[in-house]
Amino acid sequence: MAKKTKTNKRQTIIEEAAKLFKDRGFGGTSMRDLGAQVGMEAASMYNHINSKDEILEHICFHVSNTYISQLAQIEQTEASYVDKIKALVRLHIHLMIEDGAAVSVANNDWKYLTGDKLTQFKDARKRYERGFAALIEQGIAAGELQPVNVSVALFTILSAVRWVELWYRPGRGISGEELEQNIMTILLNGLAKGQQQPIEVRELVLPSDHS
């Protein structure tokens, strides 16, 4: 029971730190600020976490590992390249809605990582971007996508979904499902009316982690 309580407290510290880092920035948040947020003396938190740097590392790599592991699973499916790209976009939207503070920290405060951790994170980000770009390139080669510049397509998609964690809140007049549908339609079809049909958002069934 004591071990579970300690684990829960550590997770609470990390979750509240993500919120503070998002609001104030990593550099603008002290361990004292974090202690006040979770109702603990700053010194007591060191029973659960070694440093502010460790918290940042945990948040950044939790997000990057989620993206990379999901990319690997999506690559293994027999779905079309369009459906694989939809699944990746859906992953970004879901993470931003469900864990927006952590995503924001990984997007904006990764530069405060140091040494090997900074190198590893930048390598992970490049690996993910290369994998995503490869799906776009393969989709173009297969005739499923318009023959556009792959880098332009990649960073347009990533930039288009990044604003979700800054803008979306319950009460915005649009549900998470509607938001997803709108983004998919705009990114895959565009705004102009024509012969294209609205994008149908379907869940891509990923291979089991235990298969």
Number of C-alpha atoms within 10 A of each C-alpha: 6 7 8 9 10 13 13 13 17 17 15 13 21 23 17 17 28 27 19 20 22 23 14 12 15 21 10 11 16 16 16 13 16 23 18 12 15 17 11 14 15 16 10 10 20 13 11 15 16 10 12 18 13 13 18 23 19 14 22 25 17 14 18 19 15 12 18 18 13 16 20 14 15 22 18 11 15 12 15 13 23 16 18 23 23 22 22 18 19 22 16 20 24 17 18 22 19 12 16 23 24 28 24 25 24 23 15 15 19 20 13 14 18 13 8 9 15 16 12 14 21 16 12 17 16 12 14 20 16 14 16 20 19 16 21 26 20 15 20 18 12 11 10 13 15 12 13 11 11 17 14 10 16 19 13 13 17 15 10 14 19 18 13 20 21 13 10 18 14 9 7 9 10 13 13 17 12 11 15 20 17 16 20 22 18 14 17 17 16 13 10 8 9 8 7 11 9 15 16 10 16 11 10 16 12 16 13 7 7 4 4
